[in-house]
Amino acid sequence: MLKRFTIKTNSRDEMADVTSSVEKLVREASIKEGTVLIYCPHTTAGITINENADPDVKKDMIRRFDEIYPWHHEKDRHDEGNTAAHMKASTVGASQHIIVSDGQLVLGTWQGIYFCEFDGPRERTFYVKVQSSL
């Protein structure tokens, strides 16, 4: 089962929790054992798994990404001016692969799945592929 999701981001840098959307798709697929692949087809956005209990973690991550990859850098050559967004997206990665066991995502107690926007606000897409291991 493959599903395309659309997400509307609200700021240049944002980490949107998409865990519940992925969990719902796993329930709809009615699989007991398998895997889920979450994939982002954009070069200035990505997918990550990180803490979802304390909202300050997202704020800290975005701040630290900005420190490491400043939006304006005198040596950047990319005409669109969004080299920082490309760097952040490459650091986060385009996909995450998660085990499904007994019909549930195998995530740690504090983990959530995030769509990471680095060049918004925009309307974006991501894909979720649910695969049964039966």
ABEGO torsion letter per residue (X at the ends): XBBBBBBBBABABBBBBAAAAAAAAAAAAGBABEBBBBBBABAABBBBBBBAABAAAAAAAAAAAAAABBABBAABABAAGAAAAAAAAAAAEABBBBBBBGGBBBBBAABBBBBBBAAOBBBBBBBBBBBBAX
